[in-house]
Amino acid sequence: MSVREGRYAAIDVGTVTCRMLVADVSASPDGRLAIAPVSKRYAITNLGEGVDVAHALLPGALERVGVVVDSYREELAAWDTPERPLVAVMTIATSAARDADNADAFVAMLAERGLALAVVPGETEAALSFAGASAAFAGERVVVVDVGGGSTEVSCGVAATTAERSRSFDVGCRRVTERFWDGYPPTSEAIERARAWMRPLFEEWFRSTGLGLAGARMVAVAGSATSVVSVRDGIEPYDPERVDGAVVTLGDLAGQTRMLSALTLPELERVRGLDPRRGPVIVAGMVILEEVMRAAGVDCFTVSESDILEGMIMYTVQHAQDNVE
C-alpha cells in the first residue's frame, strides 16, 4: 500500500492538556510507518475547567487554548519549509468539547486560525490511542489505557492491528476531581466514593469483552501514567527516554496514590518529578489507573510515550493516499 511520505503534524486539544507532534514519516519495505518526531510540545490549558457542571467551555479556558494554539501555529510555520513542506495537520478535541454545548464556538475559533478542528467521539479517540501506543509491541496482545481529563479510553487487541474492543468511559482525572474531591488532601471517604463510582463501570466492561486477556500487556499512556514514573524515579527535568518503556507495578502505583493523596496542593506542587500544574488532578488520575488495572486483572503496566498523537499521524498518512502521485 502506497503512502505519501513527508512531514505531518497532529494537535490534540484535551480536557487538561493541549499537545502537538510534528513528525517526518516514511514507509519501510514491509509497509510499516516510521514516525520520526521533529518536535513535541505540551501545555496544560485546562479546557475542561467546569465543563462537568456547566456543560460549556468557559471563556477563560478558550482563551488559554487560543494562546497555546497560536504558539503552535507559529512553530508549524517554521517547520513548513520548501525542503520539507507540511503535508497535512490533524487537529482534534476530545472529552471536554464532546460534553460542551458551545463546542461549535470552539470549532469556529480554531477555524479562524486556519485549523480544521474535529470533535471526535470517544470510540475514535480510543482507536487512535490504540494505534499510536501499540505500534511498538507488534504481535502482542495488549490492553491500552489512556487516562485523560474528562474520559478514559481502554482498548484491547493484538498490537499494531485494529483493536478488537474499545470503550470510552466518562471517567477522567479532572472530572473525578471536580465531582468528588472535597479539598486537598481529599478525604479517604471522597476517594472511596470515587472508586465506588468508577469500579463497576470498568469491571462490567472487562467482563463483557469476552477476550482472553491472561498474559496480555497493559500499555498506559498520557500524563497520569508518565507522572507515576517521573515521580517514582525522581526525574527532573522530565526525560521522555527514561519514561518510555518503564514498567510500573500495581504496588508502585498504589504506594504513590497513598503518598500523594495525603499532601496539600502546595505540597503536591513541590513533588520532585511532578509537573506542578498537574498537581490538582494527579491523585484522581492514579486512582483511575488503579481501578482499570484491578478490573483488567493485571499487576503491572508499561508506559508508552507514543500515544494518540502518533495515532493521529498514522491516520492522517493513511488518508493522504489519494494525493500520492
For each residue, the residues with C-beta under 8 A, 3 or more apart:
1: 31 321
2: 27 321 324
3: 25 27 33 317 318 320 321 324
4: 87 317 320 321 323 324
5: 25 26 27
6: 24 25 84 85 86 87
7: 22 23 24 25 38 79 80 84 85 86 87
8: 22 23 24 25 86 87 88 89 90 313 316 317
9: 20 21 22 23 76 79 86 88 89 90 313
10: 20 21 23 89 90 91 92 309 310 312 313 316
11: 18 19 20 69 72 89 90 91 92 115
12: 17 18 19 20 92 94 308 309 312
13: 18 45 47 65 69 91 92 93 94 97 117
14: 17 18 19 47 48 93 94 95 96 148 149 150
15: 46 47 48 51 94 95 96 148 149 150 151 172 174 175
16: 44 45 46 47 48 148 149 173 174 223 278 281
17: 12 14 42 43 44 45 149 223
18: 11 12 13 14 42 43 44 45 47 65 68 69 72
19: 11 12 14 40 41 42 43 309
20: 9 10 11 12 39 40 41 72 75 76 309
21: 9 10 37 39 40 41 309 310 312 313
22: 7 8 9 37 38 39 40 75 76 79
23: 7 8 9 10 35 36 37 38 310 313
24: 6 7 8 35 36 38 84
25: 3 5 6 7 8 33 34 35 36 313 317
26: 5 33 34 36
27: 2 3 5 31 32 33 34
28: 31 32 33 34
29:
30:
31: 1 27 28
32: 27 28 160
33: 3 25 26 27 28 313 314 317
34: 25 26 27 28
35: 23 24 25 306 310 313 314
36: 23 24 25 26
37: 21 22 23 40
38: 7 22 23 24 79
39: 20 21 22 75 79
40: 19 20 21 22 37 240 309
41: 19 20 21 72 75
42: 17 18 19
43: 17 18 19 68
44: 16 17 18 275 277 278
45: 13 16 17 18 61 64 65 68
46: 15 16 49 61 64 149 174
47: 13 14 15 16 18 51 57 61 62 64 65 93 96 97 149
48: 14 15 16 51 52 61 95 96 99 149 150 172 174 175
49: 46 58 60 61 174
50: 53 54 56 58 61 178
51: 15 47 48 54 55 56 57 58 96 99 100 150
52: 48 99 150 174 175 178 179
53: 50 178
54: 50 51 58
55: 51 99 100 101
56: 50 51 100 101 102
57: 47 51 61 62 96 97 100 102 103 105 106
58: 49 50 51 54 61 62
59: 62 63
60: 49 63 64
61: 45 46 47 48 49 50 57 58 64 65
62: 47 57 58 59 65 66 105 106 109
63: 59 60 66 67
64: 45 46 47 60 61 67 68
65: 13 18 45 47 61 62 68 69 106
66: 62 63 69 70 109 113
67: 63 64 70 71
68: 18 43 45 64 65 71 72
69: 11 13 18 65 66 72 73 110 113 115
70: 66 67 73 74 113
71: 67 68 74 75
72: 11 18 20 41 68 69 75 76
73: 69 70 76 77 113 114 115
74: 70 71 77 78
75: 20 22 39 41 71 72 78 79
76: 9 20 22 72 73 79 80 86 89
77: 73 74 80
78: 74 75
79: 7 9 22 38 39 75 76 84 86
80: 7 76 77 84 85 86
81: 84 85
82: 85
83:
84: 6 7 24 79 80 81
85: 6 7 80 81 82
86: 6 7 8 9 76 79 80 89
87: 4 6 7 8 316 317 320 323
88: 8 9 316 320
89: 8 9 10 11 76 86 115
90: 8 9 10 11 118 312 313 315 316
91: 10 11 13 110 115 116 117 118
92: 10 11 12 13 117 118 119 120 125 128 312
93: 13 14 47 96 97 98 103 106 117 118 119 120
94: 12 13 14 15 97 98 119 120 122 125 148 150 151
95: 14 15 48 98 99 122 125 148 149 150 151 168 170 172 175
96: 14 15 47 48 51 57 93 99 100 149 150
97: 13 47 57 93 94 100 103 106 119
98: 93 94 95 103 119 121 122 150 151
99: 48 51 52 55 95 96 150 170
100: 51 55 56 57 96 97 103 106
101: 55 56
102: 56 57 105 106
103: 57 93 97 98 100 106 107 119
104: 107 108
105: 57 62 102 108 109
106: 57 62 65 93 97 100 102 103 109 110 117 119
107: 103 104 110 111 117 119
108: 104 105 111 112
109: 62 66 105 106 112 113
110: 69 91 106 107 113 115 116 117
111: 107 108 114 115 116 117
112: 108 109
113: 66 69 70 73 109 110
114: 73 111
115: 11 69 73 89 91 110 111
116: 91 110 111
117: 13 91 92 93 106 107 110 111
118: 90 91 92 93
119: 92 93 94 97 98 103 106 107
120: 92 93 94 124 125 128
121: 98 124 125 168
122: 94 95 98 125 126 151 153 167 168 169
123: 126 127 166 167 168
124: 120 121 127 128
125: 92 94 95 120 121 122 128 129 146 151 153 168 308
126: 122 123 129 130 146 153 154 155 163 166 167 168
127: 123 124 130 131 155 162 163 166 311
128: 92 120 124 125 131 132 308 311 312 315
129: 125 126 132 133 144 146 153 155 221 307 308 311
130: 126 127 133 134 144 155 157 162 163 166 311
131: 127 128 134 135 310 311 314 315
132: 128 129 135 221 306 307 308 309 310 311 312 313 314
133: 129 130 136 142 144 146 219 221 304 306 307 310 311
134: 130 131 137 138 142 144 157 159 160 219
135: 131 132 138 159 160 306 310 314
136: 133 159 304 306
137: 134 140 142 159 160 217 219 302
138: 134 135 159 160
139: 158 159 160
140: 137 158 159 216 217
141: 156 157 158 159 212 213 215 216 217
142: 133 134 137 156 157 158 159 216 217 218 219
143: 154 155 156 213 216 217 218 219 296 298
144: 129 130 133 134 153 154 155 156 163 218 219 220 221
145: 152 153 154 218 219 220 221 225 289 292 301
146: 125 126 129 133 152 153 154 220 221 222 307 308
147: 152 172 173 220 222 223 224 225 285 288 289 292
148: 14 15 16 94 95 151 152 153 172 173 222
149: 14 15 16 17 46 47 48 95 96 172 173 174 175 281
150: 14 15 48 51 52 94 95 96 98 99 170 172 174 175
151: 15 94 95 98 122 125 148 168 169 170 171 172 175
152: 145 146 147 148 168 169 171 172 288 292
153: 122 125 126 129 144 145 146 148 166 167 168 169
154: 126 143 144 145 146 166 167 169 202 205 292 296
155: 126 127 129 130 143 144 163 165 166 167
156: 141 142 143 144 163 164 165 166 209 211 213 216
157: 130 134 141 142 161 162 163 164 165 211
158: 139 140 141 142 161 164
159: 134 135 136 137 138 139 140 141 142
160: 32 134 135 137 138 139
161: 157 158
162: 127 130 157
163: 126 127 130 144 155 156 157 166
164: 156 157 158 209 211
165: 155 156 157 209 211
166: 123 126 127 130 153 154 155 156 163
167: 122 123 126 153 154 155 205
168: 95 121 122 123 125 126 151 152 153
169: 122 151 152 153 154 198 201 202 205
170: 95 99 150 151 175
171: 151 152 175 176 197 198 201 288
172: 15 48 95 147 148 149 150 151 152 175 176 288
173: 16 147 148 149 176 177 224 281 282 284 285 288
174: 15 16 46 48 49 52 149 150 177 178 281 284
175: 15 48 52 95 149 150 151 170 171 172 178 179
176: 171 172 173 179 180 181 194 198 284 287 288
177: 173 174 180 181 280 281 283 284
178: 50 52 53 174 175 181
179: 52 175 176 194
180: 176 177 186 190 191 193 194 197 284
181: 176 177 178 184 186 190 283 284
182: 186 187 190
183: 186 187
184: 181 263 264 265 268 280
185: 261 262 263 264 283
186: 180 181 182 183 190 191 261 283
187: 182 183 190 191
188: 191 192
189: 192 193
190: 180 181 182 186 187 193 194
191: 180 186 187 188 194 195 261 283 287
192: 188 189 195 196
193: 180 189 190 196 197
194: 176 179 180 190 191 197 198 284 287
195: 191 192 198 199 287 291
196: 192 193 199 200
197: 171 180 193 194 201
198: 169 171 176 194 195 201 202 287 288 291
199: 195 196 202 203 291 294 295
200: 196 203 204
201: 169 171 197 198 204 205
202: 154 169 198 199 205 206 291 292 294 295 296
203: 199 200 206 207 295
204: 200 201 207 208
205: 154 167 169 201 202 208 209 295
206: 202 203 209 213 295 296 297
207: 203 204
208: 204 205
209: 156 164 165 205 206 213
210:
211: 156 157 164 165
212: 141
213: 141 143 156 206 209 216 296 297 298
214: 297
215: 141
216: 140 141 142 143 156 213 296 298
217: 137 140 141 142 143 301 302
218: 142 143 144 145 293 296 298 300 301 302
219: 133 134 137 142 143 144 145 301 302 303 304
220: 144 145 146 147 224 225 248 289 301 302 303 304
221: 129 132 133 144 145 146 225 226 303 304 305 306 307 308
222: 146 147 148 225 226 307
223: 16 17 147 226 227 275 278 285
224: 147 173 220 227 228 282 285 286 288 289
225: 145 147 220 221 222 228 229 248 289 301 303
226: 221 222 223 229 230 238 240 243 303 305
227: 223 224 230 231 273 274 275 278 282 285
228: 224 225 231 232 248 252 253 256 286 289 303
229: 225 226 232 233 235 242 243 246 248 303
230: 226 227 233 234 235 236 238 243 273 274
231: 227 228 234 256 260 271 272 273 274
232: 228 229 248 252 256 273
233: 229 230 242 246 273
234: 230 231 272 273
235: 229 230 238 239 242 243 273
236: 230 272 273
237:
238: 226 230 235 243 273 275
239: 235 242 243
240: 40 226 243 244 305
241: 244
242: 229 233 235 239 246
243: 226 229 230 235 238 239 240 246 303 305
244: 240 241 303 304 305 306
245: 302 303 304
246: 229 233 242 243 302 303
247: 300 301 302 303
248: 220 225 228 229 232 252 253 300 301 302 303
249: 252 253 299 300
250: 253 254 290 293 294 298 299 300
251: 254 255
252: 228 232 248 249 255 256
253: 228 248 249 250 256 257 286 289 290 293
254: 250 251 257 258 290
255: 251 252 258 259
256: 228 231 232 252 253 259 260 286
257: 253 254 260 261 283 286 287 290
258: 254 255 261 262
259: 255 256 262 263
260: 231 256 257 263 268 271 282 283 286
261: 185 186 191 257 258 283
262: 185 258 259
263: 184 185 259 260 267 268 271
264: 184 185 267 268
265: 184 268 269 279 280
266: 269 270
267: 263 264 270 271
268: 184 260 263 264 265 271 274 276 279 280 282 283
269: 265 266 274 276 279
270: 266 267 276
271: 231 260 263 267 268 274 279
272: 231 234 236
273: 227 230 231 232 233 234 235 236 238
274: 227 230 231 268 269 271 278 279 282
275: 44 223 227 238 278 279
276: 268 269 270 279
277: 44
278: 16 44 223 227 274 275 281 282
279: 265 268 269 271 274 275 276 282
280: 177 184 265 268
281: 16 149 173 174 177 278 284 285
282: 173 224 227 260 268 274 278 279 285 286
283: 177 181 185 186 191 257 260 261 268 286 287
284: 173 174 176 177 180 181 194 281 287 288
285: 147 173 223 224 227 281 282 288 289
286: 224 228 253 256 257 260 282 283 289 290
287: 176 191 194 195 198 257 283 284 290 291
288: 147 152 171 172 173 176 198 224 284 285 291 292
289: 145 147 220 224 225 228 253 285 286 292 293 301
290: 250 253 254 257 286 287 293 294
291: 195 198 199 202 287 288 294 295
292: 145 147 152 154 202 288 289 295 296
293: 218 250 253 289 290 296 298 299 301
294: 199 202 250 290 291 297
295: 199 202 203 205 206 291 292
296: 143 154 202 206 213 216 218 292 293
297: 206 213 214 294
298: 143 213 216 218 250 293 301
299: 249 250 293
300: 218 247 248 249 250
301: 145 217 218 219 220 225 247 248 289 293 298
302: 137 217 218 219 220 245 246 247 248
303: 219 220 221 225 226 228 229 243 244 245 246 247 248
304: 133 136 219 220 221 244 245 307
305: 221 226 240 243 244
306: 35 132 133 135 136 221 244 309 310
307: 129 132 133 146 221 222 304 310 311
308: 12 125 128 129 132 146 221 311 312
309: 10 12 19 20 21 40 132 306 312 313
310: 10 21 23 35 131 132 133 135 306 307 313 314
311: 127 128 129 130 131 132 133 307 308 314 315
312: 10 12 21 90 92 128 132 308 309 315 316
313: 8 9 10 21 23 25 33 35 90 132 309 310 316 317
314: 33 35 131 132 135 310 311 317 318
315: 90 128 131 311 312 318 319
316: 8 10 87 88 90 312 313 319 320
317: 3 4 8 25 33 87 313 314 320
318: 3 314 315 321
319: 315 316 322
320: 3 4 87 88 316 317 323 324
321: 1 2 3 4 318 324
322: 319
323: 4 87 320
324: 2 3 4 320 321
325:
